[in-house]
Amino acid sequence: MRRSVARALIRPLVLAATVASIPLVDAAPAVAGGVVVGGFPIDVSQAPWTVALASRDRFGGMRAGQFCGAVAVGRSTVLTAAHCLSEDVLGGPPSRVRDLKVIAGRTDLLSPDGREIAVREVRVNPRYDVRTNSGDFAVITLAEPLPQSAVVTMAHAGDPAYTPGTEALVSGWGDTTGEGDYARRLRAARVRVLPDELCARAYPGGPDGTYQAGTMLCAGEAAGGPDGCQGDSGGPLVAGGRLIGLVSWGSGCGRPGLPGVYTRLSEVVGALEPPSGARQRARRGS
């Protein structure tokens, strides 16, 4: 599962718009074993916060227009990767994509299950750095609310779920092999949170990218294996029932020594919460 564009290069994991009317083939030569490379099928009820971003106008109906993952963090609030909503991906600003929707409660993208909910508003992190993928998140407001049971709790800074070695689950409908084999049904993979030092050694700068511990975390296995891939961008990384990351970028899918990189959720939580003074005024009713 995961990003987008070319996974052989440092890149976001989202589907290129050019695949809308041709077979879904990715140029990324990754090793693999399943989605979410090295993964297994799940029912959406096992990860109900996992939702899909879709536009049939832009990406065609083969996969209900799905091009990125996303995650429900509030009844009307969904997070995804900032790069998923770039003009390079959408062909223009999100406001011009008339049929931009979030698909929720659906395991099989082509089934009638669940709901397709229109997007009311998109807010891309103003600090998102296109060059480094730092701050790779965007906030989507839905036109209709989801049930509370579909919402996942966000992990704040200092949460033990960020501890290296913690088992986490990444889920989505992305490439299952790194060779353009996109999933129609939801899949997941078990990975482990990796130490920042290992991630920094894997991505010290240059063609494979630069890891920034303040805004990123990485997960997988040092020897390679389960991983997100193209089409999984913006999807959830959950540990201990709490959201700790959003699929963001990497080099290849499931490659030894090159783990998947995620937007660190503690940074997103900080950006979403009002300043402490504003919180105090709200509690006082001022």
Secondary structure, DSSP 8 states (H G I E B T S, - for coil): ----S-TTSSEE----GGGGGS----------SSSSTT-EE--GGGSTTEEEEE-HHHH-STTTTEEEEEEEEETTEEEE-GGGGSHHHHSS-GGG-TT-EEEES-SBTTSS-SEEEEEEEEEE-TT--TTT-TT--EEEEESS---GGG--EE--TT-GGGSTT-EEEEEESSBSSSSS-B-SB-EEEEEEE--HHHHHHH-BSSTT-B--TTTEEEEE-TT------TT-TT-EEEETTEEEEEEEEESSSSBTTB-EEEEEHHHHHHHHS--HHHHHHHHHT-
